[in-house]
């Protein structure tokens, strides 16, 4: 189950991939199918969240536009 880490309230637009960057802020990049040409996607910062990332967790932007995290499933047999 995921837990909410920071309330940001980002409004998502179609054709963009939203993610938590290495600084803990919310960024977005154009998706390949969003009309982007080949090459590296332009990344732009959308909101400043300042989340400190912990090892063993996956950080993502949930459907409400907030930053959440879930424990990574590693080493299962």
C-alpha positions as CSV (number, residue, x, y, z in Angstrom):
1,X,0.0,0.0,0.0
2,X,1.2,3.5,-0.8
3,X,1.6,6.3,1.7
4,X,1.3,10.0,0.9
5,X,4.6,11.9,1.5
6,X,3.9,15.4,0.3
7,X,0.7,17.3,-0.9
8,X,1.5,19.1,-4.1
9,X,-1.8,19.0,-6.1
10,X,-0.2,19.0,-9.6
11,X,-2.7,19.1,-12.5
12,X,-1.7,16.5,-15.0
13,X,-1.8,17.1,-18.7
14,X,-2.1,14.4,-21.4
15,X,1.0,13.5,-23.3
16,X,3.4,14.0,-20.3
17,X,5.1,11.6,-17.9
18,X,5.2,13.0,-14.4
19,X,7.9,11.8,-11.9
20,X,9.8,12.7,-8.8
21,X,13.3,13.8,-9.8
22,X,16.6,13.3,-7.8
23,X,16.0,16.5,-5.9
24,X,12.6,15.3,-4.6
25,X,10.6,17.7,-6.8
26,X,7.9,16.9,-9.3
27,X,9.0,17.1,-13.0
28,X,7.6,16.1,-16.3
29,X,8.8,15.0,-19.7
30,X,7.0,14.6,-23.0
31,X,6.1,11.0,-23.8
32,X,7.3,9.3,-27.0
33,X,3.7,9.0,-28.2
34,X,2.9,12.6,-27.3
35,X,4.3,14.0,-30.6
36,X,7.9,14.1,-29.5
37,X,10.7,13.6,-32.1
38,X,13.5,11.1,-31.5
39,X,16.2,12.1,-29.0
40,X,16.2,13.1,-25.4
41,X,13.0,14.5,-23.9
42,X,12.9,18.0,-22.5
43,X,12.4,17.8,-18.7
44,X,10.8,20.7,-16.9
45,X,10.2,21.1,-13.2
46,X,6.5,21.4,-12.4
47,X,6.4,21.8,-8.6
48,X,8.8,22.0,-5.7
49,X,8.2,19.3,-3.1
50,X,11.6,18.9,-1.5
51,X,11.0,15.2,-0.6
52,X,14.0,13.4,1.0
53,X,14.1,9.9,-0.6
54,X,14.7,6.8,1.5
55,X,16.3,3.7,0.2
56,X,13.9,0.8,-0.5
57,X,11.0,2.9,-1.5
58,X,9.5,3.8,-4.9
59,X,8.4,7.5,-5.2
60,X,5.7,8.5,-7.7
61,X,3.1,11.1,-8.4
62,X,-0.4,9.7,-7.6
63,X,-3.7,10.3,-9.3
64,X,-4.4,13.4,-7.0
65,X,-1.1,15.0,-8.1
66,X,0.6,14.4,-4.8
67,X,3.9,12.6,-4.1
68,X,3.5,9.1,-2.6
69,X,5.8,6.2,-1.9
70,X,5.5,2.4,-1.8
71,X,7.8,-0.2,-0.4
72,X,9.8,-1.9,-3.2
73,X,9.2,-5.6,-3.7
74,X,12.7,-7.0,-3.8
75,X,14.1,-10.5,-3.1
76,X,10.8,-12.5,-3.1
77,X,10.9,-16.2,-3.9
